[in-house]
Amino acid sequence: MSEEEVKDPSKEKEPIGEEAKKTLPLDDDFEDEEGFDADEWIGDDDLEEIEEEAEEAPDVPQLVDNGNETISDSITNLMWKKSDSFADFGWGINWFESNDYIEELNEKKFAGYDDWLAGFDEAKSLFVFAVSNRDKDGAEVHIDPLFASGGGHNTWTYEEKPDYQQYAMNFSYVTGNEIWEHKDNEFCHVRAVRDERKESWEPEWRTETKKFDG
């Protein structure tokens, strides 16, 4: 066998192709042509800044008792009347009476505001299955215990059924379900709510008119 046929395998090295180069692991001190450090790609500095901001964020409760028979929700930016219509009447009301009740709150500027309403989306946001309160009959309702107990188990809303105007949406705080209820049903109640977010288009004088001066 000639010397040309005998080769040392340890000395044989095939050239590394471009595709093979892409699969090779990077060295710890690897830097590309633009100075990219492989150890910095995960953004450690950014993560540290986020963690610091999270630590500095104040622990604000979602619901705050304003001390004027209202409760503010810091997440939804809604303000609720602490008690519902049953606390004022002592009995159930139909849909028309619930609208009169809300209108009366606005006329007398309850808690200093005249924009109280009975919205469906707002009513639904108050239901939280993990919390518990008690209604007038001692049954469990799933609204925060910060609200006055002994109220109704449901609430009327402004939403009317399309093509069937004799029905309006009623939301249950027992089950978390909504139902089209006949407007004459007198075994219902209503919870007043208002939006605390200020519309950007509103001038300052309009904002001031919403506050009671007394």
C-alpha positions as CSV (number, residue, x, y, z in Angstrom):
1,M,0.0,0.0,0.0
2,S,1.5,3.3,-1.0
3,E,1.9,6.3,1.3
4,E,-0.7,8.2,-0.7
5,E,-3.3,5.6,0.2
6,V,-2.5,5.7,3.9
7,K,-3.9,8.8,5.5
8,D,-4.1,9.9,9.1
9,P,-7.9,10.4,9.9
10,S,-7.1,12.9,12.6
11,K,-5.5,15.2,10.1
12,E,-8.5,15.0,7.7
13,K,-10.9,18.0,8.1
14,E,-13.6,18.8,5.7
15,P,-14.3,22.5,5.1
16,I,-17.2,23.8,7.1
17,G,-20.1,24.9,4.8
18,E,-22.3,27.9,5.4
19,E,-25.2,25.7,6.6
20,A,-23.0,23.9,9.0
21,K,-21.7,27.1,10.5
22,K,-25.3,28.1,11.4
23,T,-25.7,25.1,13.6
24,L,-22.5,25.5,15.6
25,P,-22.9,26.7,19.2
26,L,-21.8,30.2,20.0
27,D,-18.8,30.7,22.3
28,D,-19.4,32.7,25.5
29,D,-17.4,35.6,24.2
30,F,-19.0,35.6,20.8
31,E,-19.7,38.9,19.2
32,D,-21.0,39.4,15.7
33,E,-19.7,42.1,13.3
34,E,-21.9,44.7,14.9
35,G,-20.9,44.0,18.4
36,F,-23.9,41.8,19.4
37,D,-23.2,40.0,22.7
38,A,-25.0,36.6,22.8
39,D,-25.5,36.9,26.6
40,E,-27.5,40.1,26.2
41,W,-30.2,39.0,23.7
42,I,-32.8,38.2,26.4
43,G,-32.9,41.8,27.6
44,D,-31.8,41.5,31.2
45,D,-31.7,45.3,31.7
46,D,-35.2,45.6,30.4
47,L,-36.5,42.9,32.8
48,E,-34.8,44.5,35.7
49,E,-36.5,47.9,34.9
50,I,-39.9,46.2,34.7
51,E,-39.4,44.4,38.0
52,E,-38.4,47.7,39.7
53,E,-41.5,49.4,38.3
54,A,-43.7,46.6,39.6
55,E,-42.1,47.0,43.1
56,E,-42.7,50.7,43.1
57,A,-46.4,50.4,41.9
58,P,-48.7,51.2,44.9
59,D,-51.0,48.5,46.1
60,V,-54.4,50.2,45.4
61,P,-57.6,48.3,46.4
62,Q,-60.1,47.8,43.6
63,L,-63.1,49.0,45.5
64,V,-62.9,52.1,47.7
65,D,-65.7,53.4,50.0
66,N,-65.9,57.1,49.4
67,G,-67.7,57.8,52.7
68,N,-70.7,59.4,51.0
69,E,-72.8,56.3,50.3
70,T,-70.8,55.6,47.1
71,I,-68.2,53.1,46.2
72,S,-65.6,53.6,43.4
73,D,-64.0,50.8,41.3
74,S,-60.4,51.7,40.4
75,I,-60.3,49.1,37.6
76,T,-63.5,49.8,35.8
77,N,-63.6,53.5,36.7
78,L,-67.2,53.2,37.8
79,M,-68.9,54.7,40.9
80,W,-71.7,52.8,42.5
81,K,-74.4,53.8,44.9
82,K,-73.6,51.7,48.0
83,S,-77.1,50.5,48.4
84,D,-79.8,49.7,45.9
85,S,-83.5,50.7,45.5
86,F,-84.7,48.2,48.1
87,A,-82.9,50.2,50.8
88,D,-84.9,53.3,49.9
89,F,-88.3,51.7,49.2
90,G,-88.4,48.4,51.2
91,W,-90.1,46.6,48.3
92,G,-89.5,45.6,44.7
93,I,-90.1,47.9,41.7
94,N,-90.9,47.5,38.0
95,W,-88.8,48.7,35.1
96,F,-90.6,52.0,34.8
97,E,-90.2,52.7,38.5
98,S,-86.5,51.9,38.3
99,N,-86.1,54.5,35.6
100,D,-88.0,57.0,37.8
101,Y,-85.7,56.1,40.7
102,I,-82.5,56.8,38.7
103,E,-84.0,60.1,37.4
104,E,-84.8,61.2,40.9
105,L,-81.2,60.5,42.0
106,N,-80.0,62.7,39.1
107,E,-82.5,65.5,39.9
108,K,-81.3,65.7,43.5
109,K,-77.7,65.2,42.4
110,F,-77.0,62.3,44.7
111,A,-73.4,62.4,46.0
112,G,-73.0,65.5,43.9
113,Y,-73.6,64.0,40.5
114,D,-76.4,64.1,37.9
115,D,-75.3,61.3,35.5
116,W,-76.4,58.2,37.3
117,L,-77.7,55.3,35.1
118,A,-78.6,51.6,35.1
119,G,-76.4,50.1,32.3
120,F,-76.2,46.4,31.6
121,D,-72.5,46.2,31.0
122,E,-71.9,48.1,34.3
123,A,-74.3,45.8,36.2
124,K,-72.6,42.7,34.8
125,S,-69.1,44.0,35.9
126,L,-70.2,44.0,39.6
127,F,-70.8,40.3,39.7
128,V,-67.8,38.3,41.1
129,F,-68.5,34.7,41.9
130,A,-65.6,34.5,44.4
131,V,-67.1,37.2,46.7
132,S,-70.2,37.0,48.8
133,N,-72.9,39.3,50.3
134,R,-76.4,38.7,51.6
135,D,-79.7,40.1,50.1
136,K,-82.9,41.1,52.0
137,D,-83.9,37.4,52.4
138,G,-80.5,36.2,53.6
139,A,-79.6,34.6,50.3
140,E,-76.1,34.7,48.9
141,V,-75.4,37.3,46.2
142,H,-72.0,37.6,44.5
143,I,-71.2,41.3,45.0
144,D,-68.4,42.6,47.2
145,P,-69.2,42.8,51.0
146,L,-68.2,46.4,50.9
147,F,-71.7,47.1,49.5
148,A,-74.6,47.4,51.9
149,S,-76.1,44.0,52.7
150,G,-79.9,43.4,52.8
151,G,-80.6,44.7,49.3
152,G,-82.2,43.1,46.2
153,H,-80.8,40.1,44.4
154,N,-81.0,41.6,40.9
155,T,-81.0,44.9,39.0
156,W,-83.0,46.4,36.2
157,T,-81.0,47.9,33.2
158,Y,-81.8,50.3,30.5
159,E,-81.5,47.7,27.8
160,E,-84.8,46.9,26.1
161,K,-85.5,43.8,24.0
162,P,-85.5,44.5,20.3
163,D,-89.0,44.1,18.7
164,Y,-90.4,43.2,22.1
165,Q,-90.5,46.6,24.0
166,Q,-92.5,45.1,26.9
167,Y,-89.3,43.3,28.0
168,A,-86.1,44.8,29.5
169,M,-82.8,43.2,30.6
170,N,-82.5,42.2,34.3
171,F,-79.3,40.9,35.8
172,S,-79.1,38.4,38.7
173,Y,-76.4,38.7,41.4
174,V,-77.3,35.2,42.5
175,T,-76.5,33.3,39.3
176,G,-74.6,35.9,37.2
177,N,-77.2,35.5,34.4
178,E,-79.2,38.0,32.5
179,I,-82.8,37.6,31.6
180,W,-85.4,39.4,29.6
181,E,-87.9,40.4,32.2
182,H,-91.4,41.8,31.6
183,K,-91.3,45.5,32.5
184,D,-94.3,45.2,34.8
185,N,-92.5,42.7,37.1
186,E,-92.5,44.3,40.5
187,F,-90.1,41.8,42.2
188,C,-87.0,43.5,40.9
189,H,-84.7,46.2,42.0
190,V,-82.1,48.6,40.5
191,R,-78.5,49.6,41.3
192,A,-77.3,53.1,40.3
193,V,-73.9,53.5,38.7
194,R,-72.0,56.2,36.9
195,D,-68.8,56.4,34.8
196,E,-66.0,58.4,36.5
197,R,-64.0,58.6,33.3
198,K,-63.9,62.1,31.9
199,E,-64.5,62.5,28.2
200,S,-61.6,64.3,26.6
201,W,-64.0,66.5,24.6
202,E,-65.7,67.9,27.6
203,P,-64.7,71.5,28.6
204,E,-63.8,72.2,32.2
205,W,-67.0,74.1,32.8
206,R,-69.1,71.1,31.9
207,T,-67.1,68.9,34.3
208,E,-67.7,71.4,37.1
209,T,-71.5,71.4,36.5
210,K,-71.6,67.7,37.4
211,K,-70.5,68.5,41.0
212,F,-72.9,69.5,43.7
213,D,-72.0,72.8,45.4
214,G,-74.0,72.3,48.5
